[in-house]
Amino acid sequence: MSPVRVGVQIKPQHATYSKMRDAWMRAEEMGADTIYNWDHFYPLSGEPDGLHYECWTVLAAMAEATSRVKFGALVTCNSYRNPNLLADMARTVDHISGGRLILGLGSGWFQKDYDEYGYPFKTAGQRLRDLDENMPVITERLQQLNPPPIQTPIPIMIGGTGEKVTLRITAQYAHIWNGFGDPNEAGRLSRVLDQRCSEVGRDPSEIERSIMVDEEKLTMGDAYVSQGITHLITGVDGPDYDLSGLEKLIAWRDSREA
């Protein structure tokens, strides 16, 4: 089983850049293992046209501002960037950070982003097929770049719970899976992922299992670990980025290591 890790998603909405950067620095100083943003163009909650920042520009800044944590997008929308370009962006950010990037990927879902920025929304099935087609392009481009990424390979996180397609793509390409649900449901999906690994000839122990936890699930860490979910992530909104939930996760992690 993977070592227990805890992280936080600093949502790039409803805050100034300086507030967001301050939250990264506080999270790193507190002892977070991972820090994430997300890949949207508009807020997902609160004022729909409120303050918001673009994902990968922010990740480059996060790479420079932090010094220890692993970080990435939870998750990058496959639809928004050419896959060869995305691989090059990831390689570049990996170098800026000294080899700390997590390349989070997903098929996309937020229709407002697509409509406002001129991307065809398609169906959920078509968006998944696009992700499936782009995964080998991304991984091949990462192997061709000069200089190559510092991390070989850059760890890939795939987010989603679709049992037939998403978990099969995860089994083929990912080093981290990010899911949802209470401990029992997350554990059930993790076992489905084990099955998909068997089908594609992958050792399931090579894929870390992660979960987003809200306030009511912050105390369920031991139950998640008993189901094989070892990477717990809480999310926080701007403008003030209350990190008390992260503090609880860090204390829980440290108590297990004591």
VOBA-1610 file (N, C-alpha, C; in pm, whole numbers, padded with zeros to 5 digits, always signed):
BEGIN
Met+00083-00119+00000Met+00000+00000+00000Met+00088+00125+00000Ser+00041+00228-00073Ser+00116+00353-00082Ser+00121+00422+00055Pro+00225+00502+00080Pro+00228+00581+00203Pro+00110+00678+00207Val+00063+00711+00326Val-00048+00806+00340Val+00001+00946+00306Arg-00074+01015+00221Arg-00044+01154+00186Arg-00171+01237+00202Val-00153+01365+00232Val-00266+01457+00243Val-00237+01582+00162Gly-00343+01638+00106Gly-00325+01755+00022Gly-00445+01847+00027Val-00435+01956-00050Val-00540+02056-00053Val-00554+02110-00194Gln-00678+02130-00235Gln-00706+02198-00361Gln-00737+02344-00330Ile-00644+02431-00369Ile-00662+02575-00353Ile-00736+02623-00478Lys-00865+02638-00468Lys-00947+02668-00586Lys-00917+02810-00635Pro-00885+02825-00764Pro-00843+02957-00815Pro-00962+03046-00846Gln-01053+03060-00750Gln-01173+03140-00770Gln-01197+03231-00650His-01255+03349-00680His-01299+03444-00577His-01184+03497-00491Ala-01066+03505-00546Ala-00952+03555-00468Ala-00854+03625-00561Thr-00778+03717-00504Thr-00669+03777-00580Thr-00554+03677-00592Tyr-00464+03703-00684Tyr-00348+03615-00697Tyr-00266+03613-00568Ser-00249+03727-00504Ser-00166+03731-00383Ser-00227+03645-00272Lys-00360+03646-00260Lys-00426+03561-00160Lys-00404+03413-00192Met-00414+03380-00320Met-00395+03242-00363Met-00252+03197-00336Arg-00158+03279-00372Arg-00018+03245-00348Arg+00011+03230-00200Asp-00046+03318-00118Asp-00028+03307+00026Asp-00081+03173+00078Ala-00192+03125+00021Ala-00248+02996+00064Ala-00155+02882+00028Trp-00092+02888-00090Trp+00006+02783-00125Trp+00118+02779-00022Met+00169+02896+00010Met+00284+02903+00100Met+00246+02854+00240Arg+00127+02890+00285Arg+00082+02842+00417Arg+00066+02690+00416Ala+00007+02637+00308Ala-00014+02492+00300Ala+00118+02417+00300Glu+00216+02468+00227Glu+00346+02402+00224Glu+00412+02409+00362Glu+00406+02525+00425Glu+00468+02541+00557Glu+00401+02451+00661Met+00271+02431+00649Met+00198+02346+00743Met+00238+02199+00731Gly+00286+02159+00613Gly+00328+02021+00595Gly+00246+01941+00497Ala+00166+02008+00413Ala+00090+01936+00310Ala+00185+01859+00219Asp+00141+01744+00175Asp+00219+01666+00077Asp+00193+01715-00065Thr+00069+01756-00092Thr+00030+01795-00228Thr-00058+01919-00225Ile-00049+01999-00332Ile-00135+02115-00351Ile-00187+02110-00495Tyr-00315+02138-00511Tyr-00376+02134-00644Tyr-00455+02262-00670Asn-00474+02292-00799Asn-00577+02388-00840Asn-00679+02311-00925Trp-00749+02378-01014Trp-00836+02306-01109Trp-00831+02377-01243Asp-00887+02315-01344Asp-00880+02367-01480Asp-01018+02410-01526His-01056+02532-01487His-01181+02592-01534His-01153+02738-01568Phe-01249+02800-01634Phe-01236+02940-01672Phe-01329+03031-01593Tyr-01423+02971-01522Tyr-01520+03044-01441Tyr-01538+02973-01308Pro-01580+03046-01204Pro-01606+02981-01076Pro-01711+02871-01088Leu-01695+02770-01006Leu-01793+02661-00999Leu-01894+02682-00887Ser-01868+02777-00798Ser-01961+02807-00690Ser-01952+02956-00661Gly-02051+03007-00588Gly-02052+03149-00559Gly-02087+03231-00682Glu-02041+03354-00687Glu-02069+03444-00799Glu-02017+03381-00929Pro-02106+03351-01025Pro-02063+03278-01144Pro-01964+03353-01233Asp-01961+03485-01223Asp-01864+03562-01300Asp-01761+03629-01208Gly-01736+03567-01092Gly-01640+03620-00998Gly-01496+03602-01042Leu-01403+03647-00958Leu-01261+03636-00989Leu-01223+03492-01019His-01139+03474-01121His-01094+03340-01156His-00966+03350-01239Tyr-00882+03245-01230Tyr-00753+03244-01300Tyr-00733+03114-01377Glu-00655+03123-01484Glu-00630+03009-01572Glu-00533+02909-01507Cys-00561+02783-01527Cys-00495+02674-01454Cys-00344+02668-01474Trp-00298+02654-01596Trp-00157+02620-01618Trp-00064+02740-01599Thr-00113+02861-01623Thr-00034+02978-01588Thr-00011+02982-01437Val-00117+02950-01363Val-00107+02944-01218Val-00012+02833-01173Leu-00015+02717-01239Leu+00075+02608-01202Leu+00221+02647-01220Ala+00252+02724-01325Ala+00390+02769-01344Ala+00431+02860-01228Ala+00340+02946-01184Ala+00369+03032-01069Ala+00385+02949-00942Met+00299+02848-00925Met+00309+02761-00808Met+00442+02687-00806Ala+00488+02647-00923Ala+00616+02577-00933Ala+00730+02663-00882Glu+00723+02791-00913Glu+00830+02883-00872Glu+00817+02925-00726Ala+00693+02939-00678Ala+00672+02990-00543Ala+00700+02885-00435Thr+00668+02760-00462Thr+00686+02654-00362Thr+00821+02587-00382Ser+00859+02504-00283Ser+00990+02440-00293Ser+00989+02292-00261Arg+00883+02243-00197Arg+00884+02104-00151Arg+00766+02022-00199Val+00645+02078-00195Val+00525+02001-00222Val+00518+01952-00366Lys+00454+01838-00384Lys+00410+01796-00516Lys+00284+01874-00548Phe+00259+01902-00675Phe+00145+01988-00708Phe+00097+01959-00850Gly-00024+02004-00878Gly-00077+01986-01013Gly-00221+02033-01021Ala-00282+02006-01134Ala-00424+02035-01154Ala-00506+01914-01116Leu-00617+01940-01048Leu-00711+01835-01014Leu-00845+01872-01078Val-00859+01843-01208Val-00762+01791-01304Val-00764+01879-01428Thr-00665+01862-01517Thr-00662+01933-01644Thr-00771+01879-01736Cys-00844+01970-01801Cys-00945+01927-01899Cys-00877+01894-02031Asn-00893+01770-02075Asn-00831+01725-02200Asn-00875+01807-02320Ser-00994+01866-02315Ser-01050+01934-02433Ser-00984+02067-02465Tyr-00916+02129-02369Tyr-00880+02269-02384Tyr-00745+02294-02451Arg-00662+02190-02467Arg-00528+02213-02521Arg-00486+02096-02611Asn-00416+02129-02717Asn-00358+02026-02800Asn-00272+01932-02714Pro-00282+01800-02731Pro-00212+01709-02640Pro-00060+01720-02647Asn-00005+01749-02764Asn+00139+01769-02774Asn+00182+01893-02698Leu+00103+02000-02711Leu+00131+02123-02637Leu+00121+02099-02487Leu+00018+02027-02445Leu+00001+02001-02302Leu+00121+01926-02245Ala+00170+01828-02319Ala+00289+01754-02274Ala+00407+01848-02258Asp+00425+01940-02353Asp+00537+02034-02346Asp+00519+02129-02227Met+00396+02175-02203Met+00369+02260-02087Met+00403+02186-01958Ala+00362+02060-01950Ala+00389+01982-01830Ala+00538+01963-01809Arg+00610+01932-01916Arg+00756+01916-01905Arg+00820+02045-01855Thr+00774+02159-01909Thr+00832+02287-01872Thr+00806+02319-01725Val+00682+02299-01680Val+00649+02324-01540Val+00722+02227-01449Asp+00742+02103-01494Asp+00820+02009-01415Asp+00962+02062-01392His+01021+02122-01495His+01155+02179-01480His+01154+02301-01388Ile+01054+02387-01404Ile+01047+02505-01318Ile+01044+02464-01171Ser+00975+02354-01143Ser+00956+02310-01005Ser+01069+02223-00952Gly+01163+02186-01036Gly+01266+02094-00994Gly+01218+01950-00984Gly+01111+01917-01059Gly+01064+01779-01064Gly+00955+01746-00963Arg+00854+01833-00950Arg+00750+01811-00850Arg+00609+01807-00907Leu+00594+01813-01039Leu+00461+01822-01100Leu+00389+01687-01097Ile+00258+01693-01072Ile+00165+01583-01097Ile+00077+01626-01214Leu+00073+01544-01318Leu-00004+01578-01438Leu-00144+01518-01425Gly-00237+01599-01372Gly-00374+01555-01356Gly-00453+01574-01484Leu-00531+01473-01522Leu-00605+01475-01649Leu-00746+01421-01630Gly-00839+01480-01704Gly-00976+01432-01706Gly-01042+01471-01837Ser-01162+01420-01860Ser-01227+01439-01989Ser-01306+01568-01999Gly-01332+01637-01887Gly-01405+01763-01890Gly-01554+01744-01870Trp-01619+01851-01816Trp-01763+01839-01789Trp-01837+01971-01779Phe-01767+02082-01754Phe-01834+02209-01722Phe-01868+02284-01850Gln-01995+02278-01891Gln-02032+02325-02023Gln-02007+02474-02043Lys-02019+02553-01938Lys-01997+02698-01953Lys-01856+02727-02005Asp-01757+02655-01954Asp-01620+02673-02003Asp-01614+02654-02154Tyr-01674+02547-02200Tyr-01671+02514-02343Tyr-01743+02620-02424Asp-01862+02656-02383Asp-01943+02751-02460Asp-01877+02888-02467Glu-01827+02937-02354Glu-01771+03072-02348Glu-01639+03083-02423Tyr-01560+02973-02426Tyr-01428+02977-02488Tyr-01426+02912-02626Gly-01540+02869-02675Gly-01549+02823-02813Gly-01505+02681-02839Tyr-01506+02597-02736Tyr-01473+02456-02755Tyr-01601+02376-02778Pro-01603+02281-02871Pro-01722+02196-02886Pro-01742+02109-02763Phe-01863+02109-02708Phe-01888+02038-02583Phe-01897+01887-02605Lys-01959+01843-02714Lys-01974+01701-02746Lys-02053+01629-02637Thr-02057+01498-02646Thr-02123+01418-02543Thr-02018+01367-02444Ala-02065+01319-02329Ala-01971+01265-02231Ala-01890+01151-02290Gly-01954+01065-02368Gly-01883+00955-02432Gly-01778+01002-02531Gln-01812+01105-02609Gln-01714+01159-02704Gln-01597+01224-02633Arg-01623+01294-02522Arg-01514+01356-02447Arg-01421+01250-02388Leu-01477+01139-02343Leu-01394+01029-02293Leu-01312+00966-02405Arg-01372+00951-02522Arg-01296+00895-02635Arg-01182+00988-02673Asp-01207+01118-02667Asp-01099+01214-02696Asp-00983+01198-02597Leu-01015+01182-02468Leu-00911+01160-02368Leu-00835+01032-02397Asp-00907+00928-02430Asp-00845+00799-02461Asp-00749+00812-02579Glu-00790+00885-02681Glu-00706+00904-02798Glu-00584+00991-02769Asn-00598+01087-02677Asn-00489+01180-02649Asn-00385+01124-02552Met-00421+01027-02472Met-00326+00976-02372Met-00196+00926-02435Pro-00198+00841-02539Pro-00071+00799-02598Pro+00005+00913-02665Val-00067+01014-02715Val+00000+01131-02775Val+00077+01206-02667Ile+00015+01226-02553Ile+00080+01297-02441Ile+00201+01219-02393Thr+00185+01090-02369Thr+00297+01012-02315Thr+00411+01000-02415Glu+00379+00990-02543Glu+00486+00982-02644Glu+00559+01115-02657Arg+00486+01225-02655Arg+00552+01356-02666Arg+00643+01380-02546Leu+00600+01339-02427Leu+00685+01354-02308Leu+00818+01281-02324Gln+00818+01173-02399Gln+00941+01095-02420Gln+01030+01154-02528Gln+00975+01247-02609Gln+01049+01302-02721Gln+01109+01439-02693Leu+01068+01504-02587Leu+01107+01642-02562Leu+01254+01653-02521Asn+01315+01765-02559Asn+01454+01793-02526Asn+01463+01932-02464Pro+01496+01942-02335Pro+01531+01831-02246Pro+01407+01754-02203Pro+01424+01630-02160Pro+01311+01553-02111Pro+01265+01606-01976Pro+01149+01563-01928Pro+01108+01602-01793Pro+01213+01557-01690Ile+01218+01628-01579Ile+01305+01585-01470Ile+01256+01452-01415Gln+01125+01441-01394Gln+01068+01315-01350Gln+01046+01224-01470Thr+01094+01104-01460Thr+01072+01009-01570Thr+01013+00881-01513Pro+00881+00868-01519Pro+00789+00962-01584Pro+00733+01064-01487Ile+00675+01173-01543Ile+00591+01261-01463Ile+00471+01179-01417Pro+00440+01177-01288Pro+00323+01100-01244Pro+00194+01157-01302Ile+00113+01070-01359Ile-00015+01107-01418Ile-00127+01071-01322Met-00211+01168-01292Met-00333+01146-01215Met-00452+01154-01309Ile-00542+01058-01302Ile-00666+01064-01378Ile-00781+01068-01280Gly-00870+01164-01301Gly-00984+01181-01214Gly-01112+01133-01281Gly-01194+01062-01205Gly-01322+01017-01257Gly-01361+00881-01202Thr-01489+00850-01215Thr-01540+00726-01156Thr-01609+00636-01257Gly-01603+00670-01385Gly-01667+00586-01486Gly-01602+00448-01489Glu-01679+00345-01462Glu-01621+00213-01440Glu-01571+00146-01568Lys-01636+00171-01681Lys-01599+00101-01804Lys-01482+00168-01876Val-01489+00300-01890Val-01390+00369-01973Val-01287+00443-01888Thr-01333+00530-01795Thr-01238+00610-01719Thr-01142+00523-01640Leu-01192+00420-01573Leu-01104+00336-01493Leu-01015+00248-01579Arg-01060+00218-01700Arg-00972+00145-01792Arg-00857+00234-01840Ile-00888+00360-01873Ile-00782+00455-01911Ile-00686+00473-01794Thr-00741+00483-01673Thr-00658+00496-01553Thr-00564+00377-01539Ala-00617+00257-01559Ala-00535+00136-01548Ala-00422+00136-01649Gln-00446+00190-01765Gln-00344+00190-01870Gln-00235+00294-01848Tyr-00273+00413-01799Tyr-00180+00526-01806Tyr-00145+00592-01672Ala-00227+00576-01569Ala-00213+00661-01451Ala-00120+00603-01347His-00068+00693-01265His+00007+00658-01144His-00074+00692-01019Ile-00178+00777-01036Ile-00267+00815-00927Ile-00409+00818-00984Trp-00504+00761-00910Trp-00645+00773-00945Trp-00712+00861-00842Asn-00795+00956-00887Asn-00871+01039-00795Asn-01020+01013-00814Gly-01085+00976-00703Gly-01226+00944-00710Gly-01308+01024-00612Phe-01430+00978-00592Phe-01525+01044-00503Phe-01600+00937-00425Gly-01672+00982-00321Gly-01758+00891-00248Gly-01711+00867-00106Asp-01799+00801-00029Asp-01762+00763+00107Asp-01664+00647+00102Pro-01609+00606+00215Pro-01506+00500+00211Pro-01552+00372+00141Asn-01674+00329+00165Asn-01719+00205+00104Asn-01730+00217-00048Glu-01786+00328-00095Glu-01799+00346-00240Glu-01661+00365-00305Ala-01575+00443-00240Ala-01440+00461-00295Ala-01367+00328-00300Gly-01383+00246-00197Gly-01321+00115-00197Gly-01375+00026-00306Arg-01507+00032-00329Arg-01566-00049-00437Arg-01508-00008-00572Leu-01502+00123-00597Leu-01446+00170-00723Leu-01298+00134-00736Ser-01225+00139-00625Ser-01085+00100-00627Ser-01069-00046-00668Arg-01159-00131-00622Arg-01154-00272-00661Arg-01191-00292-00808Val-01281-00206-00859Val-01308-00209-01003Val-01182-00170-01080Leu-01110-00071-01030Leu-00984-00033-01093Leu-00885-00150-01091Asp-00882-00224-00982Asp-00797-00344-00977Asp-00832-00440-01091Gln-00961-00456-01116Gln-01005-00545-01224Gln-00960-00492-01359Arg-00972-00362-01379Arg-00929-00304-01506Arg-00778-00320-01524Cys-00703-00309-01414Cys-00559-00332-01422Cys-00530-00475-01467Ser-00603-00569-01412Ser-00584-00709-01451Ser-00612-00728-01599Glu-00714-00659-01649Glu-00754-00673-01790Glu-00649-00618-01885Val-00576-00514-01843Val-00476-00453-01932Val-00334-00497-01897Gly-00318-00586-01798Gly-00186-00636-01763Gly-00104-00541-01679Arg-00169-00463-01593Arg-00101-00364-01509Arg-00105-00409-01364Asp+00004-00389-01293Asp+00007-00418-01150Asp-00072-00309-01078Pro-00183-00342-01011Pro-00264-00238-00947Pro-00191-00163-00837Ser-00088-00222-00780Ser-00014-00154-00673Ser+00065-00036-00726Glu+00077-00022-00857Glu+00148+00091-00917Glu+00064+00218-00918Ile-00065+00208-00883Ile-00156+00323-00891Ile-00201+00363-00751Glu-00159+00481-00708Glu-00203+00537-00580Glu-00350+00575-00590Arg-00424+00557-00482Arg-00567+00588-00481Arg-00590+00713-00397Ser-00655+00814-00456Ser-00678+00941-00386Ser-00827+00975-00387Ile-00864+01064-00297Ile-01006+01099-00281Ile-01019+01244-00238Met-01121+01312-00288Met-01157+01444-00237Met-01250+01426-00118Val-01219+01491-00007Val-01301+01479+00113Val-01355+01616+00152Asp-01487+01621+00178Asp-01547+01744+00228Asp-01541+01746+00380Glu-01601+01847+00440Glu-01590+01868+00584Glu-01636+01746+00663Glu-01746+01685+00623Glu-01801+01574+00700Glu-01719+01447+00687Lys-01630+01440+00587Lys-01549+01320+00569Lys-01406+01335+00620Leu-01374+01451+00676Leu-01237+01474+00723Leu-01195+01376+00832Thr-01292+01324+00906Thr-01260+01232+01015Thr-01264+01086+00973Met-01280+01060+00843Met-01295+00923+00793Met-01165+00866+00736Gly-01052+00930+00770Gly-00926+00890+00709Gly-00893+00743+00728Asp-00908+00693+00850Asp-00874+00553+00875Asp-00964+00460+00795Ala-01091+00496+00781Ala-01183+00414+00703Ala-01143+00412+00555Tyr-01099+00527+00504Tyr-01051+00529+00365Tyr-00926+00442+00350Val-00833+00455+00442Val-00710+00376+00431Val-00741+00227+00436Ser-00839+00188+00516Ser-00876+00046+00523Ser-00930-00004+00390Gln-00976+00088+00305Gln-01024+00053+00172Gln-00917+00074+00064Gly-00795+00105+00106Gly-00686+00124+00011Gly-00671+00264-00044Ile-00748+00359+00009Ile-00741+00498-00036Ile-00646+00572+00057Thr-00530+00610+00006Thr-00423+00659+00093Thr-00384+00805+00072His-00452+00874-00018His-00417+01013-00050His-00545+01094-00038Leu-00559+01170+00071Leu-00680+01246+00101Leu-00658+01393+00074Ile-00755+01455+00004Ile-00741+01593-00041Ile-00867+01670-00002Thr-00850+01784+00063Thr-00962+01872+00093Thr-00956+01995+00004Gly-01071+02056-00020Gly-01076+02173-00107Gly-01113+02299-00032Val-01055+02413-00072Val-01086+02541-00006Val-01106+02651-00110Asp-01200+02740-00080Asp-01234+02852-00167Asp-01168+02980-00121Gly-01149+03071-00217Gly-01112+03206-00183Gly-01234+03283-00135Pro-01217+03405-00082Pro-01092+03480-00087Pro-00993+03454+00026Asp-01038+03389+00134Asp-00952+03382+00252Asp-00882+03247+00270Tyr-00929+03143+00201Tyr-00864+03011+00204Tyr-00839+02961+00347Asp-00946+02920+00410Asp-00940+02861+00544Asp-00879+02722+00534Leu-00762+02703+00592Leu-00689+02576+00582Leu-00706+02488+00705Ser-00812+02511+00783Ser-00832+02429+00903Ser-00859+02284+00869Gly-00925+02258+00756Gly-00948+02120+00715Gly-00818+02050+00681Leu-00729+02119+00612Leu-00597+02064+00584Leu-00521+02037+00712Glu-00533+02129+00808Glu-00466+02110+00937Glu-00511+01980+01004Lys-00641+01951+00995Lys-00693+01827+01052Lys-00636+01704+00980Leu-00628+01712+00847Leu-00572+01599+00772Leu-00425+01577+00806Ile-00350+01685+00820Ile-00208+01673+00855Ile-00192+01610+00992Ala-00274+01654+01087Ala-00266+01597+01223Ala-00300+01449+01220Trp-00400+01411+01142Trp-00436+01269+01129Trp-00322+01189+01067Arg-00265+01242+00959Arg-00152+01174+00894Arg-00036+01155+00991Asp-00003+01261+01063Asp+00110+01256+01154Asp+00085+01160+01271Ser-00042+01151+01314Ser-00074+01059+01423Ser-00055+00914+01381Arg-00076+00886+01254Arg-00056+00749+01203Arg+00092+00714+01197Glu+00175+00818+01177Glu+00318+00794+01164Glu+00391+00795+01298Ala+00321+00839+01403Ala+00385+00852+01535Ala+00420+00714+01594
//
